């Protein structure tokens, strides 16, 4: 079933679904259910965001999708329209170009042009706030697997050489510099930190700080600049390179700790299309959910809004053995996805104040000296660094995927995702915050199920005005053992303990305007969404406080299982 048919069929013709009594979330979905003009796909094969720039005369960075692979004729068309080709891809029917909006409108009318949209800016999903409480408690990865034989592509800011990765197979390609291969280079520091979480071997800390899959090979693809920013076209260029060379380097999993705000449907978003092409080629794609959770729901970033990929939110661990005080990080973006209503994130993992490799003299290193960490008994200078964000959580899951692929190399991406979600430690609360639950590596390694497809379900309007429907994963995935109640537990059905209660009153004048998608504006702008009545009495809605106040969020769920959490052990290693 296509993405489009899944949301356009009437309720009676939908996939079998579970009905969830989420009164608040239902209201938000009904209000935001239709795409705003910013997101709608027009009959002219051009996004309204581009058309809005008409008559400005300014050159715009654009992504153009074609029905077939563009060639010399298409390049001549761009030149004839007064533009230039910025990038052409070997494995994709796309080009990145520079044109005025008026010229883009002419191009969109040409035969073979499928869609013209903006080349959106992307950003690494990190949070360097200094006031986040608690450091993730030491977790010992399962014995017996270390990621050997698996190559992980890290599409990020590059990689700086560090004692903790020098003995491993490390490759680097620079998508910002004509795909130069070789050397190490990271002016930001973000990519190095991500690589260390995935595969740092702990050498410089005598095993104190060790990555999840310390023997995995790292292929660093530089797609972001020293500020941790770039364009979707650059990220897509990196994906294109990975598609071309995945067999040469045995690339089995790719990490995307980056994203941009959702500004169009997944059906037309070029970055979503690119990661899905990589997924379909057999590479497991792990994406960060985004760090906009303080702005509320509908804040999942692209490409994490893709139904296919594994999207990871962040868990804050209060540095205690008692997991009942752990909670979804306040910065972690909430689902469902804007416009398409894909239920995200898929799961959560540690992402708050994670210690990993430090890229010396990088932007992050020089501008955040207080985040430098020296390991006890370090053999060298103890170059480590502390960062927070769903970027870090995504890297943890990517490392777990490497272990799964070492254990069972024949796994397809869908099965990896399904096993991660079914084995996740179930939590009470909202799946739009925590997805299927907390990553459980041992549980994932013990899973035996197999599926051919594992799209994240969509939420949709149901006949019952007091409930919303969610597509049943048992039908979507073709296996009853992966049903909603299995993935998210029966607690997700809320029963008599509805979080939002029946006292929620909503008028028809909800604060959604056509401009709510504009740039990086907050989802609800500065308006008060619930009038003068605070939803949770005296508690602050998002801020830094826990969403459920003093309620126990995770109950007895352990992060990797009850046998692996040790009080005095290192962050990722012994």
Secondary structure, 3 states (H helix, E strand, C coil): CCHHHHHHCCHHHCCCEEEECCHHHHHHHHHHCCCCCCCCECCCCEEHHHHCCCCCCCEEEEEEEECCCCCHHHHHHHHHCCCEEEEECCCCCEEEEEEEHHHHHHHHCCCCEEEEEECCEEEECCECCCCCCCCCCCECCCCCCCCCCCEEEEEECCECCCCCCCCCCEEEEECCCCCEECCCECCCCHHHHHHHHHHCCCHHHCCCCCCCCCCCEEEEEECCCCCCEEEHHHHHHHHHHHHHHHHHHCEEEEEECEEECCCCCCCCCHHHHHHHHHHHCCCEEEEECCCCHHHCCCCCCECCCCCCCEEEEEEECCCCCCHHHCEECCCCCCCCCCCCCECCCCEEEECCCEEEECCCCCHHHHHCHHHEECCCCCCCCCCEEEEECHHHHHHHHHHHHHHHHHHCCCCCHHHHHHHHHHHCECCCCCHHHHCCCECCHHHHHHCCCCCCCCCCCEEEECCCCCCEEEECHHHHCCCHHHCHHHHHCHHHHCCCCCCCCCCCCCCCCCCCCCCCCCCCCCCCCCCCCCCCCCCCCCCCCCCCCCCCCCCCCCCCCCCCCCCCECCCCCCCCC
